[in-house]
Amino acid sequence: MKLGKFEIYPVLDGLFRLDGGAMFGVVPKVMWDKTNPPDKNNRILLALRCCLVNTGKELILIDTGIGDKGQDKFNDIYQVNHHMTLEACLQQIGFNASDINIVINTHLHFDHCGGNTKLDADGKVIPTFPNAQYYIQKIEWEAANNPDRRSKASYLTEDFVPLQENNQVQLVDEKATIADGVEVIMTAGHTYGHQVVKVSSENQTLIYWGDLIPTASHLSLPFLMAYDLFPLQTMEHKKILLSQAIKENWVSFFEHDPKIAMAYLISENRRIKIKTVIE
């Protein structure tokens, strides 16, 4: 889609599955299983949808999917389906990995930054985007490199440590401008340093929610993930940013929704709903 002078491309790194109960926390299954039908193991289908922003000056990639370094056991647990990969999707729209100038990671969980790196012909882990600087919240970087027991399984060091070894890491504090019209806002809650990305051009704005609002089914404020380290903090940031997104008619970009990539929102009878889905 066109966003002012910018071009916005949803780019897919395939699909995967996570436990439905974990994805909706305390919300009863009867309230989410019709819109998010689980498989026999209670896993729901989720997209690995990243966002490419062409500002005319920079090519900015927001998140990098799950990548292709996972072993068979990993791919089976999460039912990773690479019918489309991030690099193949970029090539379909005319870009290569070497064209990317900037990568923004909302956070460093493996399903958001696994595509940061890849294996070369010799099996060595190298950065996927050799000409990019990777922007990460400082507190997230510290947490990922020193994870607590609860978070350890979600942080895979091969997804981000090789970036530092190649001098491709840029750490930011809370709110920062990455390029003209592109800023990050730390929301924490989900992780210590989770950030959303706000993209603006000519009075039009898009917000990339990351795991603050992973799917359109999570628009209701109490619909939070069990993965959130600080759920009340997640809820507070959702409340503030959703209110602004509705009031100012922002485009919402959903990273994990298997059907809806982008949409406009409205508030109706105290409920937040989809106004228009953007194909």
Order of alpha helices (4+ residues) and beta strands (2+ residues): beta-beta-alpha-beta-beta-alpha-alpha-beta-alpha-beta-beta-beta-alpha-alpha-beta-beta-beta-beta-beta-alpha-beta-beta-beta
